[in-house]
Amino acid sequence: MTMQTPTRDTTASAGSDLRCRILAIAERLFRDMGYRKTTVADIASVLRMSPGNVYRFFPSKKALNEAVADRLLGDIEAELERIVAQADVPAAERLRTFVAALHRMSEQQFTANRRMHEMVEVAMAESWEVIHRHIEGVDRLLCRLVAEGAQSGEFAVEDPMVAARCVHAAIVRFCHPALIAQCADEAGPTLEQMTAFLLAGLRAA
Amino acid sequence: MTMQTPTRDTTASAGSDLRCRILAIAERLFRDMGYRKTTVADIASVLRMSPGNVYRFFPSKKALNEAVADRLLGDIEAELERIVAQADVPAAERLRTFVAALHRMSEQQFTANRRMHEMVEVAMAESWEVIHRHIEGVDRLLCRLVAEGAQSGEFAVEDPMVAARCVHAAIVRFCHPALIAQCADEAGPTLEQMTAFLLAGLRAA
């Protein structure tokens, strides 16, 4: 058993490493060539392996897209978690930073690059489960932030999760890739005006 | 001149009447067959006229789509204007009715019917100008409502237009056809929770 464990670990690690490399190449090709134009054979070719080897880890191109989207959304959530965890910063200030970071990263990752936008549109149409997990993840982080603000007396909210979901829904224009693109030339509000408005709501009794 | 004026009026009225009939048939076919499948020849055929006659009023199918979308969005704005005009009703109550009506009509007109949703998607992709006018129209109506609430002391807002745009952006999940569909199975907030949250923000100093 003591001999088997390291062997399993090594195998798992090698597999996990290869999985990571496949994902990194898939993301690069989706970004450079676009999701639709990229084939599993292209990805395998860059890695000098057979498509069958890619399929061992990802049974379909859709599965690859989901894993890439999941990783990018996970990066956003990790940064948001770092902001929420700064317990010595007032909740209102953390909320401002949180909303600004969510907007900036959503724009950079998914809207600014037209080809990444294509990948996101496919994920939204075919793999809503990945988007759903992200929405729930952001809701949970916002809920923690709002609850801490309520505990410290900064916010006056009865149900932190309801308030968190209201805040998240209210800023969808600033973090939904399609809406960022659609509303780019619309009159407003600015993100700062919206955040100030939402903070007024959170502070109200 | 007294003889010419009625003649011009009659011509204009007959033309306007025909334009209306073309639009009504176009809307019906878009609703029943879908935007993409409907041809200008189909519309002309129902009206027992030549496609050239339709083109006299609408130079392209895109122009027809814009006119249909404009009319449907105009119906929504007319109903919203009726709600705002009820000056004896408290602003908060009018806002609740306004938001609920905007949600209900957007859902009925554009999301519930998959084929109308197709028409809207084409309009959003190819004729944003129509959508833009609607957004601005709703913003103006909301601004009037918020300004009246501020004058009566119900709301405490510095800039009614900024507050109106914040409210409108915050409820985009409930009135953007694609988002209504995408968020149908998401956890919340409910429209009532969101409206209560926004009213708290409007009442706060």
Interface residues (C-beta under 8 A of the other chain):
Chain A: M124 W128 H132 I135 E136 D139 V162 A163 R165 C166 A169 A170 V172 R173 H176 A178 L179 Q182 D185 E186 A187 G188 P189 Q193 M194 F197 L198 A200 G201 R203 A204 A205
Chain B: M124 W128 H132 I135 E136 D139 V162 A163 R165 C166 A169 A170 V172 R173 H176 A178 L179 Q182 D185 E186 A187 G188 P189 Q193 M194 F197 L198 A200 G201 R203 A204 A205
